[in-house]
Amino acid sequence: MSQLVIFRHGQSVWNLENKFTGWVDVDLTEKGIQEAKNAGLKLKGIKFDYA
């Protein structure tokens, strides 16, 4: 059976300031860094056919 995996990026500095961007790389907050690490642990071991 197929499985769709969706993850959102970790919290960024601009998320806290209610700013939105798609053209600028904004740093993650400490919370965002932890969220990204947790996402990596959850994704570890999953074999993807497409990305």
mmCIF entry with sequence, helices, sheets and N, C-alpha, C, O atoms, coordinates in Angstrom:
data_MODEL
# 
_entry.id   MODEL 
# 
_entity.id                         1 
_entity.type                       polymer 
_entity.pdbx_number_of_molecules   1 
# 
_entity_poly.entity_id                      1 
_entity_poly.type                           'polypeptide(L)' 
_entity_poly.nstd_linkage                   no 
_entity_poly.nstd_monomer                   no 
_entity_poly.pdbx_seq_one_letter_code       MSQLVIFRHGQSVWNLENKFTGWVDVDLTEKGIQEAKNAGLKLKGIKFDYA 
_entity_poly.pdbx_seq_one_letter_code_can   MSQLVIFRHGQSVWNLENKFTGWVDVDLTEKGIQEAKNAGLKLKGIKFDYA 
_entity_poly.pdbx_strand_id                 A 
# 
loop_
_entity_poly_seq.entity_id 
_entity_poly_seq.num 
_entity_poly_seq.mon_id 
_entity_poly_seq.hetero 
1 1  MET n 
1 2  SER n 
1 3  GLN n 
1 4  LEU n 
1 5  VAL n 
1 6  ILE n 
1 7  PHE n 
1 8  ARG n 
1 9  HIS n 
1 10 GLY n 
1 11 GLN n 
1 12 SER n 
1 13 VAL n 
1 14 TRP n 
1 15 ASN n 
1 16 LEU n 
1 17 GLU n 
1 18 ASN n 
1 19 LYS n 
1 20 PHE n 
1 21 THR n 
1 22 GLY n 
1 23 TRP n 
1 24 VAL n 
1 25 ASP n 
1 26 VAL n 
1 27 ASP n 
1 28 LEU n 
1 29 THR n 
1 30 GLU n 
1 31 LYS n 
1 32 GLY n 
1 33 ILE n 
1 34 GLN n 
1 35 GLU n 
1 36 ALA n 
1 37 LYS n 
1 38 ASN n 
1 39 ALA n 
1 40 GLY n 
1 41 LEU n 
1 42 LYS n 
1 43 LEU n 
1 44 LYS n 
1 45 GLY n 
1 46 ILE n 
1 47 LYS n 
1 48 PHE n 
1 49 ASP n 
1 50 TYR n 
1 51 ALA n 
# 
_struct_asym.id          A 
_struct_asym.entity_id   1 
# 
loop_
_struct_conf.conf_type_id 
_struct_conf.id 
_struct_conf.pdbx_PDB_helix_id 
_struct_conf.beg_label_comp_id 
_struct_conf.beg_label_asym_id 
_struct_conf.beg_label_seq_id 
_struct_conf.pdbx_beg_PDB_ins_code 
_struct_conf.end_label_comp_id 
_struct_conf.end_label_asym_id 
_struct_conf.end_label_seq_id 
_struct_conf.pdbx_end_PDB_ins_code 
_struct_conf.beg_auth_comp_id 
_struct_conf.beg_auth_asym_id 
_struct_conf.beg_auth_seq_id 
_struct_conf.end_auth_comp_id 
_struct_conf.end_auth_asym_id 
_struct_conf.end_auth_seq_id 
_struct_conf.pdbx_PDB_helix_class 
_struct_conf.details 
_struct_conf.pdbx_PDB_helix_length 
HELX_P HELX_P1 AA1 VAL A 13 ? LEU A 16 ? VAL A 13 LEU A 16 1 ? 4  
HELX_P HELX_P2 AA2 GLU A 30 ? LEU A 43 ? GLU A 30 LEU A 43 1 ? 14 
# 
_struct_conf_type.id          HELX_P 
_struct_conf_type.criteria    ? 
_struct_conf_type.reference   ? 
# 
loop_
_atom_site.group_PDB 
_atom_site.id 
_atom_site.type_symbol 
_atom_site.label_atom_id 
_atom_site.label_alt_id 
_atom_site.label_comp_id 
_atom_site.label_asym_id 
_atom_site.label_entity_id 
_atom_site.label_seq_id 
_atom_site.pdbx_PDB_ins_code 
_atom_site.Cartn_x 
_atom_site.Cartn_y 
_atom_site.Cartn_z 
_atom_site.occupancy 
_atom_site.B_iso_or_equiv 
_atom_site.pdbx_formal_charge 
_atom_site.auth_seq_id 
_atom_site.auth_comp_id 
_atom_site.auth_asym_id 
_atom_site.auth_atom_id 
_atom_site.pdbx_PDB_model_num 
ATOM 1   N N  . MET A 1 1  ? 0.830  -1.173 0.000  1.00 0.00 ? 1  MET A N  1 
ATOM 2   C CA . MET A 1 1  ? 0.000  0.000  0.000  1.00 0.00 ? 1  MET A CA 1 
ATOM 3   C C  . MET A 1 1  ? 0.880  1.243  0.000  1.00 0.00 ? 1  MET A C  1 
ATOM 4   O O  . MET A 1 1  ? 1.893  1.290  0.697  1.00 0.00 ? 1  MET A O  1 
ATOM 5   N N  . SER A 1 2  ? 0.499  2.239  -0.772 1.00 0.00 ? 2  SER A N  1 
ATOM 6   C CA . SER A 1 2  ? 1.244  3.495  -0.843 1.00 0.00 ? 2  SER A CA 1 
ATOM 7   C C  . SER A 1 2  ? 1.065  4.301  0.435  1.00 0.00 ? 2  SER A C  1 
ATOM 8   O O  . SER A 1 2  ? 0.058  4.189  1.133  1.00 0.00 ? 2  SER A O  1 
ATOM 9   N N  . GLN A 1 3  ? 2.078  5.121  0.718  1.00 0.00 ? 3  GLN A N  1 
ATOM 10  C CA . GLN A 1 3  ? 2.040  5.965  1.906  1.00 0.00 ? 3  GLN A CA 1 
ATOM 11  C C  . GLN A 1 3  ? 2.547  7.343  1.524  1.00 0.00 ? 3  GLN A C  1 
ATOM 12  O O  . GLN A 1 3  ? 3.589  7.464  0.879  1.00 0.00 ? 3  GLN A O  1 
ATOM 13  N N  . LEU A 1 4  ? 1.825  8.382  1.911  1.00 0.00 ? 4  LEU A N  1 
ATOM 14  C CA . LEU A 1 4  ? 2.233  9.765  1.676  1.00 0.00 ? 4  LEU A CA 1 
ATOM 15  C C  . LEU A 1 4  ? 2.773  10.316 2.984  1.00 0.00 ? 4  LEU A C  1 
ATOM 16  O O  . LEU A 1 4  ? 2.103  10.254 4.014  1.00 0.00 ? 4  LEU A O  1 
ATOM 17  N N  . VAL A 1 5  ? 3.995  10.860 2.944  1.00 0.00 ? 5  VAL A N  1 
ATOM 18  C CA . VAL A 1 5  ? 4.625  11.418 4.137  1.00 0.00 ? 5  VAL A CA 1 
ATOM 19  C C  . VAL A 1 5  ? 4.775  12.917 3.928  1.00 0.00 ? 5  VAL A C  1 
ATOM 20  O O  . VAL A 1 5  ? 5.379  13.361 2.952  1.00 0.00 ? 5  VAL A O  1 
ATOM 21  N N  . ILE A 1 6  ? 4.221  13.692 4.852  1.00 0.00 ? 6  ILE A N  1 
ATOM 22  C CA . ILE A 1 6  ? 4.290  15.157 4.763  1.00 0.00 ? 6  ILE A CA 1 
ATOM 23  C C  . ILE A 1 6  ? 4.884  15.702 6.060  1.00 0.00 ? 6  ILE A C  1 
ATOM 24  O O  . ILE A 1 6  ? 4.420  15.372 7.152  1.00 0.00 ? 6  ILE A O  1 
ATOM 25  N N  . PHE A 1 7  ? 5.905  16.532 5.931  1.00 0.00 ? 7  PHE A N  1 
ATOM 26  C CA . PHE A 1 7  ? 6.500  17.207 7.077  1.00 0.00 ? 7  PHE A CA 1 
ATOM 27  C C  . PHE A 1 7  ? 6.607  18.686 6.776  1.00 0.00 ? 7  PHE A C  1 
ATOM 28  O O  . PHE A 1 7  ? 6.852  19.077 5.634  1.00 0.00 ? 7  PHE A O  1 
ATOM 29  N N  . ARG A 1 8  ? 6.427  19.496 7.775  1.00 0.00 ? 8  ARG A N  1 
ATOM 30  C CA . ARG A 1 8  ? 6.592  20.942 7.657  1.00 0.00 ? 8  ARG A CA 1 
ATOM 31  C C  . ARG A 1 8  ? 7.963  21.292 8.242  1.00 0.00 ? 8  ARG A C  1 
ATOM 32  O O  . ARG A 1 8  ? 8.486  20.578 9.098  1.00 0.00 ? 8  ARG A O  1 
ATOM 33  N N  . HIS A 1 9  ? 8.524  22.383 7.774  1.00 0.00 ? 9  HIS A N  1 
ATOM 34  C CA . HIS A 1 9  ? 9.816  22.830 8.302  1.00 0.00 ? 9  HIS A CA 1 
ATOM 35  C C  . HIS A 1 9  ? 9.673  23.228 9.770  1.00 0.00 ? 9  HIS A C  1 
ATOM 36  O O  . HIS A 1 9  ? 8.566  23.462 10.254 1.00 0.00 ? 9  HIS A O  1 
ATOM 37  N N  . GLY A 1 10 ? 10.788 23.300 10.463 1.00 0.00 ? 10 GLY A N  1 
ATOM 38  C CA . GLY A 1 10 ? 10.777 23.736 11.858 1.00 0.00 ? 10 GLY A CA 1 
ATOM 39  C C  . GLY A 1 10 ? 10.491 25.225 11.967 1.00 0.00 ? 10 GLY A C  1 
ATOM 40  O O  . GLY A 1 10 ? 10.587 25.963 10.986 1.00 0.00 ? 10 GLY A O  1 
ATOM 41  N N  . GLN A 1 11 ? 10.145 25.648 13.155 1.00 0.00 ? 11 GLN A N  1 
ATOM 42  C CA . GLN A 1 11 ? 9.815  27.053 13.405 1.00 0.00 ? 11 GLN A CA 1 
ATOM 43  C C  . GLN A 1 11 ? 11.001 27.951 13.057 1.00 0.00 ? 11 GLN A C  1 
ATOM 44  O O  . GLN A 1 11 ? 12.137 27.665 13.435 1.00 0.00 ? 11 GLN A O  1 
ATOM 45  N N  . SER A 1 12 ? 10.728 29.037 12.333 1.00 0.00 ? 12 SER A N  1 
ATOM 46  C CA . SER A 1 12 ? 11.776 29.994 11.976 1.00 0.00 ? 12 SER A CA 1 
ATOM 47  C C  . SER A 1 12 ? 11.584 31.295 12.758 1.00 0.00 ? 12 SER A C  1 
ATOM 48  O O  . SER A 1 12 ? 10.544 31.525 13.377 1.00 0.00 ? 12 SER A O  1 
ATOM 49  N N  . VAL A 1 13 ? 12.610 32.128 12.710 1.00 0.00 ? 13 VAL A N  1 
ATOM 50  C CA . VAL A 1 13 ? 12.547 33.432 13.359 1.00 0.00 ? 13 VAL A CA 1 
ATOM 51  C C  . VAL A 1 13 ? 11.382 34.235 12.787 1.00 0.00 ? 13 VAL A C  1 
ATOM 52  O O  . VAL A 1 13 ? 10.667 34.905 13.532 1.00 0.00 ? 13 VAL A O  1 
ATOM 53  N N  . TRP A 1 14 ? 11.188 34.171 11.480 1.00 0.00 ? 14 TRP A N  1 
ATOM 54  C CA . TRP A 1 14 ? 10.105 34.933 10.857 1.00 0.00 ? 14 TRP A CA 1 
ATOM 55  C C  . TRP A 1 14 ? 8.736  34.373 11.203 1.00 0.00 ? 14 TRP A C  1 
ATOM 56  O O  . TRP A 1 14 ? 7.760  35.123 11.227 1.00 0.00 ? 14 TRP A O  1 
ATOM 57  N N  . ASN A 1 15 ? 8.634  33.075 11.472 1.00 0.00 ? 15 ASN A N  1 
ATOM 58  C CA . ASN A 1 15 ? 7.353  32.534 11.938 1.00 0.00 ? 15 ASN A CA 1 
ATOM 59  C C  . ASN A 1 15 ? 6.919  33.265 13.202 1.00 0.00 ? 15 ASN A C  1 
ATOM 60  O O  . ASN A 1 15 ? 5.747  33.609 13.356 1.00 0.00 ? 15 ASN A O  1 
ATOM 61  N N  . LEU A 1 16 ? 7.862  33.500 14.102 1.00 0.00 ? 16 LEU A N  1 
ATOM 62  C CA . LEU A 1 16 ? 7.551  34.194 15.354 1.00 0.00 ? 16 LEU A CA 1 
ATOM 63  C C  . LEU A 1 16 ? 7.133  35.635 15.111 1.00 0.00 ? 16 LEU A C  1 
ATOM 64  O O  . LEU A 1 16 ? 6.346  36.191 15.877 1.00 0.00 ? 16 LEU A O  1 
ATOM 65  N N  . GLU A 1 17 ? 7.654  36.245 14.051 1.00 0.00 ? 17 GLU A N  1 
ATOM 66  C CA . GLU A 1 17 ? 7.335  37.636 13.721 1.00 0.00 ? 17 GLU A CA 1 
ATOM 67  C C  . GLU A 1 17 ? 6.159  37.738 12.761 1.00 0.00 ? 17 GLU A C  1 
ATOM 68  O O  . GLU A 1 17 ? 5.823  38.827 12.298 1.00 0.00 ? 17 GLU A O  1 
ATOM 69  N N  . ASN A 1 18 ? 5.530  36.597 12.461 1.00 0.00 ? 18 ASN A N  1 
ATOM 70  C CA . ASN A 1 18 ? 4.381  36.531 11.545 1.00 0.00 ? 18 ASN A CA 1 
ATOM 71  C C  . ASN A 1 18 ? 4.728  37.062 10.153 1.00 0.00 ? 18 ASN A C  1 
ATOM 72  O O  . ASN A 1 18 ? 3.897  37.678 9.486  1.00 0.00 ? 18 ASN A O  1 
ATOM 73  N N  . LYS A 1 19 ? 5.964  36.814 9.731  1.00 0.00 ? 19 LYS A N  1 
ATOM 74  C CA . LYS A 1 19 ? 6.408  37.169 8.384  1.00 0.00 ? 19 LYS A CA 1 
ATOM 75  C C  . LYS A 1 19 ? 6.451  35.888 7.557  1.00 0.00 ? 19 LYS A C  1 
ATOM 76  O O  . LYS A 1 19 ? 6.698  34.804 8.085  1.00 0.00 ? 19 LYS A O  1 
ATOM 77  N N  . PHE A 1 20 ? 6.211  36.025 6.269  1.00 0.00 ? 20 PHE A N  1 
ATOM 78  C CA . PHE A 1 20 ? 6.193  34.865 5.388  1.00 0.00 ? 20 PHE A CA 1 
ATOM 79  C C  . PHE A 1 20 ? 7.149  35.104 4.234  1.00 0.00 ? 20 PHE A C  1 
ATOM 80  O O  . PHE A 1 20 ? 7.267  36.222 3.733  1.00 0.00 ? 20 PHE A O  1 
ATOM 81  N N  . THR A 1 21 ? 7.827  34.053 3.820  1.00 0.00 ? 21 THR A N  1 
ATOM 82  C CA . THR A 1 21 ? 8.814  34.191 2.758  1.00 0.00 ? 21 THR A CA 1 
ATOM 83  C C  . THR A 1 21 ? 8.924  32.902 1.964  1.00 0.00 ? 21 THR A C  1 
ATOM 84  O O  . THR A 1 21 ? 8.554  31.828 2.438  1.00 0.00 ? 21 THR A O  1 
ATOM 85  N N  . GLY A 1 22 ? 9.422  33.023 0.789  1.00 0.00 ? 22 GLY A N  1 
ATOM 86  C CA . GLY A 1 22 ? 9.709  31.865 -0.025 1.00 0.00 ? 22 GLY A CA 1 
ATOM 87  C C  . GLY A 1 22 ? 11.019 32.077 -0.763 1.00 0.00 ? 22 GLY A C  1 
ATOM 88  O O  . GLY A 1 22 ? 11.503 31.190 -1.466 1.00 0.00 ? 22 GLY A O  1 
ATOM 89  N N  . TRP A 1 23 ? 11.581 33.261 -0.594 1.00 0.00 ? 23 TRP A N  1 
ATOM 90  C CA . TRP A 1 23 ? 12.773 33.637 -1.347 1.00 0.00 ? 23 TRP A CA 1 
ATOM 91  C C  . TRP A 1 23 ? 13.991 33.870 -0.466 1.00 0.00 ? 23 TRP A C  1 
ATOM 92  O O  . TRP A 1 23 ? 15.095 34.080 -0.969 1.00 0.00 ? 23 TRP A O  1 
ATOM 93  N N  . VAL A 1 24 ? 13.796 33.834 0.831  1.00 0.00 ? 24 VAL A N  1 
ATOM 94  C CA . VAL A 1 24 ? 14.882 34.133 1.755  1.00 0.00 ? 24 VAL A CA 1 
ATOM 95  C C  . VAL A 1 24 ? 15.053 32.951 2.703  1.00 0.00 ? 24 VAL A C  1 
ATOM 96  O O  . VAL A 1 24 ? 14.071 32.411 3.212  1.00 0.00 ? 24 VAL A O  1 
ATOM 97  N N  . ASP A 1 25 ? 16.291 32.553 2.937  1.00 0.00 ? 25 ASP A N  1 
ATOM 98  C CA . ASP A 1 25 ? 16.556 31.510 3.927  1.00 0.00 ? 25 ASP A CA 1 
ATOM 99  C C  . ASP A 1 25 ? 16.628 32.165 5.302  1.00 0.00 ? 25 ASP A C  1 
ATOM 100 O O  . ASP A 1 25 ? 17.537 32.946 5.584  1.00 0.00 ? 25 ASP A O  1 
ATOM 101 N N  . VAL A 1 26 ? 15.670 31.840 6.142  1.00 0.00 ? 26 VAL A N  1 
ATOM 102 C CA . VAL A 1 26 ? 15.587 32.418 7.477  1.00 0.00 ? 26 VAL A CA 1 
ATOM 103 C C  . VAL A 1 26 ? 16.033 31.366 8.490  1.00 0.00 ? 26 VAL A C  1 
ATOM 104 O O  . VAL A 1 26 ? 15.706 30.186 8.357  1.00 0.00 ? 26 VAL A O  1 
ATOM 105 N N  . ASP A 1 27 ? 16.774 31.800 9.491  1.00 0.00 ? 27 ASP A N  1 
ATOM 106 C CA . ASP A 1 27 ? 17.270 30.874 10.511 1.00 0.00 ? 27 ASP A CA 1 
ATOM 107 C C  . ASP A 1 27 ? 16.125 30.248 11.297 1.00 0.00 ? 27 ASP A C  1 
ATOM 108 O O  . ASP A 1 27 ? 15.069 30.852 11.482 1.00 0.00 ? 27 ASP A O  1 
ATOM 109 N N  . LEU A 1 28 ? 16.361 29.025 11.751 1.00 0.00 ? 28 LEU A N  1 
ATOM 110 C CA . LEU A 1 28 ? 15.415 28.365 12.638 1.00 0.00 ? 28 LEU A CA 1 
ATOM 111 C C  . LEU A 1 28 ? 15.634 28.860 14.064 1.00 0.00 ? 28 LEU A C  1 
ATOM 112 O O  . LEU A 1 28 ? 16.744 29.229 14.445 1.00 0.00 ? 28 LEU A O  1 
ATOM 113 N N  . THR A 1 29 ? 14.558 28.861 14.840 1.00 0.00 ? 29 THR A N  1 
ATOM 114 C CA . THR A 1 29 ? 14.672 29.138 16.265 1.00 0.00 ? 29 THR A CA 1 
ATOM 115 C C  . THR A 1 29 ? 15.207 27.883 16.948 1.00 0.00 ? 29 THR A C  1 
ATOM 116 O O  . THR A 1 29 ? 15.339 26.837 16.311 1.00 0.00 ? 29 THR A O  1 
ATOM 117 N N  . GLU A 1 30 ? 15.515 27.981 18.236 1.00 0.00 ? 30 GLU A N  1 
ATOM 118 C CA . GLU A 1 30 ? 15.939 26.789 18.976 1.00 0.00 ? 30 GLU A CA 1 
ATOM 119 C C  . GLU A 1 30 ? 14.854 25.719 18.914 1.00 0.00 ? 30 GLU A C  1 
ATOM 120 O O  . GLU A 1 30 ? 15.151 24.533 18.775 1.00 0.00 ? 30 GLU A O  1 
ATOM 121 N N  . LYS A 1 31 ? 13.592 26.145 19.019 1.00 0.00 ? 31 LYS A N  1 
ATOM 122 C CA . LYS A 1 31 ? 12.476 25.202 18.903 1.00 0.00 ? 31 LYS A CA 1 
ATOM 123 C C  . LYS A 1 31 ? 12.473 24.568 17.512 1.00 0.00 ? 31 LYS A C  1 
ATOM 124 O O  . LYS A 1 31 ? 12.259 23.364 17.378 1.00 0.00 ? 31 LYS A O  1 
ATOM 125 N N  . GLY A 1 32 ? 12.711 25.383 16.472 1.00 0.00 ? 32 GLY A N  1 
ATOM 126 C CA . GLY A 1 32 ? 12.736 24.882 15.103 1.00 0.00 ? 32 GLY A CA 1 
ATOM 127 C C  . GLY A 1 32 ? 13.850 23.879 14.867 1.00 0.00 ? 32 GLY A C  1 
ATOM 128 O O  . GLY A 1 32 ? 13.672 22.902 14.140 1.00 0.00 ? 32 GLY A O  1 
ATOM 129 N N  . ILE A 1 33 ? 14.995 24.121 15.482 1.00 0.00 ? 33 ILE A N  1 
ATOM 130 C CA . ILE A 1 33 ? 16.115 23.184 15.363 1.00 0.00 ? 33 ILE A CA 1 
ATOM 131 C C  . ILE A 1 33 ? 15.736 21.845 15.990 1.00 0.00 ? 33 ILE A C  1 
ATOM 132 O O  . ILE A 1 33 ? 16.009 20.789 15.419 1.00 0.00 ? 33 ILE A O  1 
ATOM 133 N N  . GLN A 1 34 ? 15.109 21.891 17.161 1.00 0.00 ? 34 GLN A N  1 
ATOM 134 C CA . GLN A 1 34 ? 14.683 20.653 17.821 1.00 0.00 ? 34 GLN A CA 1 
ATOM 135 C C  . GLN A 1 34 ? 13.613 19.948 16.999 1.00 0.00 ? 34 GLN A C  1 
ATOM 136 O O  . GLN A 1 34 ? 13.621 18.721 16.894 1.00 0.00 ? 34 GLN A O  1 
ATOM 137 N N  . GLU A 1 35 ? 12.680 20.720 16.406 1.00 0.00 ? 35 GLU A N  1 
ATOM 138 C CA . GLU A 1 35 ? 11.645 20.130 15.556 1.00 0.00 ? 35 GLU A CA 1 
ATOM 139 C C  . GLU A 1 35 ? 12.265 19.424 14.355 1.00 0.00 ? 35 GLU A C  1 
ATOM 140 O O  . GLU A 1 35 ? 11.824 18.341 13.969 1.00 0.00 ? 35 GLU A O  1 
ATOM 141 N N  . ALA A 1 36 ? 13.291 20.042 13.763 1.00 0.00 ? 36 ALA A N  1 
ATOM 142 C CA . ALA A 1 36 ? 13.961 19.439 12.607 1.00 0.00 ? 36 ALA A CA 1 
ATOM 143 C C  . ALA A 1 36 ? 14.678 18.143 13.006 1.00 0.00 ? 36 ALA A C  1 
ATOM 144 O O  . ALA A 1 36 ? 14.646 17.157 12.270 1.00 0.00 ? 36 ALA A O  1 
ATOM 145 N N  . LYS A 1 37 ? 15.316 18.157 14.163 1.00 0.00 ? 37 LYS A N  1 
ATOM 146 C CA . LYS A 1 37 ? 15.984 16.939 14.647 1.00 0.00 ? 37 LYS A CA 1 
ATOM 147 C C  . LYS A 1 37 ? 14.967 15.824 14.891 1.00 0.00 ? 37 LYS A C  1 
ATOM 148 O O  . LYS A 1 37 ? 15.203 14.671 14.530 1.00 0.00 ? 37 LYS A O  1 
ATOM 149 N N  . ASN A 1 38 ? 13.839 16.172 15.501 1.00 0.00 ? 38 ASN A N  1 
ATOM 150 C CA . ASN A 1 38 ? 12.788 15.179 15.757 1.00 0.00 ? 38 ASN A CA 1 
ATOM 151 C C  . ASN A 1 38 ? 12.225 14.622 14.452 1.00 0.00 ? 38 ASN A C  1 
ATOM 152 O O  . ASN A 1 38 ? 11.939 13.429 14.353 1.00 0.00 ? 38 ASN A O  1 
ATOM 153 N N  . ALA A 1 39 ? 12.068 15.491 13.452 1.00 0.00 ? 39 ALA A N  1 
ATOM 154 C CA . ALA A 1 39 ? 11.568 15.039 12.147 1.00 0.00 ? 39 ALA A CA 1 
ATOM 155 C C  . ALA A 1 39 ? 12.545 14.045 11.529 1.00 0.00 ? 39 ALA A C  1 
ATOM 156 O O  . ALA A 1 39 ? 12.134 13.032 10.963 1.00 0.00 ? 39 ALA A O  1 
ATOM 157 N N  . GLY A 1 40 ? 13.837 14.337 11.640 1.00 0.00 ? 40 GLY A N  1 
ATOM 158 C CA . GLY A 1 40 ? 14.852 13.427 11.116 1.00 0.00 ? 40 GLY A CA 1 
ATOM 159 C C  . GLY A 1 40 ? 14.784 12.053 11.762 1.00 0.00 ? 40 GLY A C  1 
ATOM 160 O O  . GLY A 1 40 ? 14.931 11.033 11.089 1.00 0.00 ? 40 GLY A O  1 
ATOM 161 N N  . LEU A 1 41 ? 14.561 12.033 13.067 1.00 0.00 ? 41 LEU A N  1 
ATOM 162 C CA . LEU A 1 41 ? 14.444 10.752 13.772 1.00 0.00 ? 41 LEU A CA 1 
ATOM 163 C C  . LEU A 1 41 ? 13.216 9.978  13.311 1.00 0.00 ? 41 LEU A C  1 
ATOM 164 O O  . LEU A 1 41 ? 13.266 8.756  13.172 1.00 0.00 ? 41 LEU A O  1 
ATOM 165 N N  . LYS A 1 42 ? 12.119 10.681 13.075 1.00 0.00 ? 42 LYS A N  1 
ATOM 166 C CA . LYS A 1 42 ? 10.894 10.014 12.627 1.00 0.00 ? 42 LYS A CA 1 
ATOM 167 C C  . LYS A 1 42 ? 11.023 9.497  11.194 1.00 0.00 ? 42 LYS A C  1 
ATOM 168 O O  . LYS A 1 42 ? 10.433 8.476  10.842 1.00 0.00 ? 42 LYS A O  1 
ATOM 169 N N  . LEU A 1 43 ? 11.802 10.211 10.367 1.00 0.00 ? 43 LEU A N  1 
ATOM 170 C CA . LEU A 1 43 ? 11.972 9.805  8.971  1.00 0.00 ? 43 LEU A CA 1 
ATOM 171 C C  . LEU A 1 43 ? 13.035 8.720  8.801  1.00 0.00 ? 43 LEU A C  1 
ATOM 172 O O  . LEU A 1 43 ? 13.068 8.031  7.781  1.00 0.00 ? 43 LEU A O  1 
ATOM 173 N N  . LYS A 1 44 ? 13.896 8.571  9.794  1.00 0.00 ? 44 LYS A N  1 
ATOM 174 C CA . LYS A 1 44 ? 14.997 7.613  9.705  1.00 0.00 ? 44 LYS A CA 1 
ATOM 175 C C  . LYS A 1 44 ? 14.451 6.206  9.465  1.00 0.00 ? 44 LYS A C  1 
ATOM 176 O O  . LYS A 1 44 ? 13.562 5.736  10.176 1.00 0.00 ? 44 LYS A O  1 
ATOM 177 N N  . GLY A 1 45 ? 14.998 5.558  8.463  1.00 0.00 ? 45 GLY A N  1 
ATOM 178 C CA . GLY A 1 45 ? 14.610 4.184  8.169  1.00 0.00 ? 45 GLY A CA 1 
ATOM 179 C C  . GLY A 1 45 ? 13.482 4.048  7.166  1.00 0.00 ? 45 GLY A C  1 
ATOM 180 O O  . GLY A 1 45 ? 13.197 2.943  6.702  1.00 0.00 ? 45 GLY A O  1 
ATOM 181 N N  . ILE A 1 46 ? 12.829 5.161  6.820  1.00 0.00 ? 46 ILE A N  1 
ATOM 182 C CA . ILE A 1 46 ? 11.761 5.087  5.816  1.00 0.00 ? 46 ILE A CA 1 
ATOM 183 C C  . ILE A 1 46 ? 12.410 5.082  4.435  1.00 0.00 ? 46 ILE A C  1 
ATOM 184 O O  . ILE A 1 46 ? 13.242 5.941  4.143  1.00 0.00 ? 46 ILE A O  1 
ATOM 185 N N  . LYS A 1 47 ? 12.045 4.136  3.593  1.00 0.00 ? 47 LYS A N  1 
ATOM 186 C CA . LYS A 1 47 ? 12.548 4.083  2.220  1.00 0.00 ? 47 LYS A CA 1 
ATOM 187 C C  . LYS A 1 47 ? 11.540 4.782  1.320  1.00 0.00 ? 47 LYS A C  1 
ATOM 188 O O  . LYS A 1 47 ? 10.368 4.408  1.278  1.00 0.00 ? 47 LYS A O  1 
ATOM 189 N N  . PHE A 1 48 ? 12.003 5.798  0.603  1.00 0.00 ? 48 PHE A N  1 
ATOM 190 C CA . PHE A 1 48 ? 11.141 6.567  -0.281 1.00 0.00 ? 48 PHE A CA 1 
ATOM 191 C C  . PHE A 1 48 ? 11.336 6.131  -1.728 1.00 0.00 ? 48 PHE A C  1 
ATOM 192 O O  . PHE A 1 48 ? 12.465 5.919  -2.171 1.00 0.00 ? 48 PHE A O  1 
ATOM 193 N N  . ASP A 1 49 ? 10.243 5.997  -2.458 1.00 0.00 ? 49 ASP A N  1 
ATOM 194 C CA . ASP A 1 49 ? 10.303 5.735  -3.890 1.00 0.00 ? 49 ASP A CA 1 
ATOM 195 C C  . ASP A 1 49 ? 10.411 7.039  -4.667 1.00 0.00 ? 49 ASP A C  1 
ATOM 196 O O  . ASP A 1 49 ? 11.032 7.093  -5.728 1.00 0.00 ? 49 ASP A O  1 
ATOM 197 N N  . TYR A 1 50 ? 9.797  8.094  -4.124 1.00 0.00 ? 50 TYR A N  1 
ATOM 198 C CA . TYR A 1 50 ? 9.798  9.417  -4.760 1.00 0.00 ? 50 TYR A CA 1 
ATOM 199 C C  . TYR A 1 50 ? 9.957  10.468 -3.684 1.00 0.00 ? 50 TYR A C  1 
ATOM 200 O O  . TYR A 1 50 ? 9.523  10.288 -2.546 1.00 0.00 ? 50 TYR A O  1 
ATOM 201 N N  . ALA A 1 51 ? 10.590 11.579 -4.064 1.00 0.00 ? 51 ALA A N  1 
ATOM 202 C CA . ALA A 1 51 ? 10.722 12.698 -3.134 1.00 0.00 ? 51 ALA A CA 1 
ATOM 203 C C  . ALA A 1 51 ? 10.537 13.992 -3.892 1.00 0.00 ? 51 ALA A C  1 
ATOM 204 O O  . ALA A 1 51 ? 10.608 15.069 -3.301 1.00 0.00 ? 51 ALA A O  1 
# 
